[in-house]
Amino acid sequence: SNGAIAVTELIVMAKVRTDPERNFKAAIAAYGRCNGLNAASRDYIPLLLIVAENDVNLRSNCMRAMRDAHFEGAVLKGAYHAFDQQGVNSTDAYGNIMHYSAAATNQAREMTLAFLAEHMKK
């Protein structure tokens, strides 16, 4: 989630591609906060948001960003925060239930590969 937070904050802060060091072709955020993204624009950078259905503390902002800013994304049915981290079965400091899911991990991997294949060829 920290990587997703860094990606989404970069997109919110820098809405135009002016810094060649940050001129990404595409970005992916899995179970991040998505704060402020609903005011951002997908014109800055193609962004795939991967949201866990049971990530109740974070899901709503990401759903709003998909709707309002038209970012690509999907909600992984039955998944919890940290769905791709084997051996995790706990709660983080923010109250997010963290639970590994092989099915959600595979679904996220397939979505990621398809998204990158589409956007990296441009």
N, C-alpha and C positions, 0 to 999 in steps of 0.2 A: 504493500500500500504506500510506502514511502516513495517508491519510484513513480507511482501513479500521481501522487501529490505533487512531486517535482515537475512532472510533465504538464499537468493541468495548470499549475501556477505559472509556468513559463508561457503557456498559451494565453492566459488571462492578462499577464503583465505586458507582453510584447505582441500586440495585435497586428503588427505589420512586420514583414520580413526585411529588416534593415541590417541586422548583424549577421555577416556571413558565417560566423561561428555557430549560429543558432538557426541556420536555414535548413531545417529538416524537411524531408519529403513527406513524412508521415509519422504519426505517434500512436501509441497504444497505452491505455491506462486501465489496469485491472484493479478492481475494488479500491478505488481512490475516493477522495472527498468530493471532487467536482465543484467546489465552492467557486462561484462567480462565472462558471463556464456558460451559463444560460445567457449571459450578456456578451460572450465572445462570438467569434464568427468562424465557421468552418472554412471560410475563404483564406484564413491565415495558414492553416495546416490541416490536412485530413487527420481526423482523430477517431479512433475506435475505442469506445467505452465498453468495458466488460464488467457487468454488475452482477453481484450475487443476490438472488431473490431474498434471502434471509439476512442480508446485511442491512438491517433496518435503520441503523444510525447513519448510513452513507447513501443508501439507495435513492432516496427522494431527490437529492440535488442532481444526481447523475441522470435520473429519468427526466427531470426538468431540462437539463442541458440537451438531451437527445431530442426532446420535443421543441424547445424554443430556439436553439442554435442549430438544429438539424445535424448534430453529430451522429455518426454511425454508432450503433451499439446494440447490445443484447443483454437481456436479463437471463441468467442461468438458473433455470428452475431447480429448486431444492438446495441450491448452493449457499454456503456461508462464507463469511470473510476468511481469507487465507485458504481458499478452496484448493489451491495448487501446492500446498506445503505439507508433504507427507509427515505423518506422526503428530500433527498439530490437532489438539482437541482441548481447547481452553477458552478463556475470555480475556481480551486485551484490556488495557487500562481505561479505554473509552466505553467498555461494555459490549463490544462486538464479539459475538460468539464466533470462534474460529474452529473450523472443522474441515479436514481434508476430504475431497471427493475426486476419485479417479475419473468419473464420468464428466464432471464439470471441467476438470483439467484438460481432458481430451477435447471437449467441445471448444474451450477457450483456445487451445493450440490450433485446432482446425480453422477457427475464425481468424486468428492472428496470421496464419500462413496465407489464407485467401486474401486478407486485407493488404498484407505486404506485397503479395504478388501483383495485386491490382495497382497499388500506388508507387511501387519502386520502379516500375517500368517507364514511368512518365519522365 
